[in-house]
Amino acid sequence: MPFLAQLRAAPNLLTLLRLFILPFLVIEILDNNYPAAFALFVVAGITDGLDGLLARWLSQRTTLGQYMDPIADKLLLSTLFMVLTHANLIPRYVTVLVFSRDLGILLISTLLFATGTMRDFRPSLLGKANTLIQIVGVVCVLLERLWPAAGLSAMTGGLLQLIAVLAPVSAAQYAWIVFRRINADPATA
């Protein structure tokens, strides 16, 4: 399918909308306008859910979408971690661990892809859990700015601690999976 046709596919347009929302989300957080920031984050989340559904329902799965969707997701989460850390809402060490994991995975997968060593980089169950906890953590951080409550604050703190543990553990699991697959007997791989 030609590039422009892929770009015009409804799921990819939703992914582009998610990328378009990102700078405005950052501006709202930096301006302490958390109701607008939360609303934009919800819209971004809805576009993320809808793009996958539309790709299946409309049979519009594209190569561009396979690359663009996870990039948009990582860009959204990574940017939010940076901005929320800048706003002193997420501890620096959590953001450093999240970024270190993502950067390590990106570097390893790029090297393996470029050398032709490995082309299949499906996320593990632990990696998916890590991403889900990060999303829930960001939601709680933003909600806490809208409705401060002791219970929500404790839950947010617990989620951020869990993210700090899951990020390096899921990175280690990813490295272990890659190592195992690279060293597997080609007859059984």
Secondary structure, 3 states (H helix, E strand, C coil): CCHHHHHHCHHHHHHHHHHHHHHHHHHHHHCCCHHHHHHHHHHHHHHHHHHHHHHHHCCCCCHHHHHHHHHHHHHHHHHHHHHHHHCCCCCHHHHHHHHHHHHHHHHHHHHHHHCCCCCCCCCCHHHHHHHHHHHHHHHHHHHHHHCCCHHHHHHHHHHHHHHHHHHHHHHHHHHHHHHHHHCCCCCCC
